[in-house]
C-alpha cells in the first residue's frame, strides 16, 4: 500500500535505470494522476536534494549508504515550481559515471561493486516509486 497524504495523493513516481558504457543513472518521472492541475515543487539546484530520496539496497537487503565527496549549498531555484496538467509527467535525470569506487554523481558516490545486483527506489514526500533491479 502506498503511503500518501492529501498534498501528494495526486502524485505517482516512476523510476528507471539506464546504462551506456561508463555512464549510468536513473530517471525519476513525476506523474499527475489527478483530474486537476497540480503544483510540483522539485529542485535540483543544490545537486544533492534528489539523492536524499534515492534508496539503493544490495542483494542482502542492506541499504548502500552514499559517500559524499562534494558539498554544495542549496540555492533558491525559481524554476523549481511547475504545474503538471492531468496525466502529465515531468522527468528528472540523475546522470552518473561508473568509477572504480562505484556509481559517482556530482555530489556523492554510491559504493557499488561490478557484477552485483542492486535494487533502487525513489521516495519523494513519502510517495514511493516502483523498485528497479540493476547490475553495474
C-alpha angles and dihedrals in degrees: 000000000000118000111221138148131216091273094057103028088105095058132090123180127211122191126195132177125214136180131189115174109303093347119090137157150128136271117214115199119197110202127194105220094174129098092238134058113273132199117237117197109193126140134183094187091114092050090223111056094093092055090065087072099041111100120189120186129191124227091276091054096253117141115247106225115214122234113228115224102167131033119207122180115237114252131201109269116199088184092057092091121075137158119233117205119220108294093006121135131203120198130209121195124217101196116192140170129228110240131169089264093055135264111351126201126179094274107023148014126230104213097228125162124226117255092018122122120237137176125216136193132176122217122192123177089346092305111123124210125218116283119252127198119213143166126208 
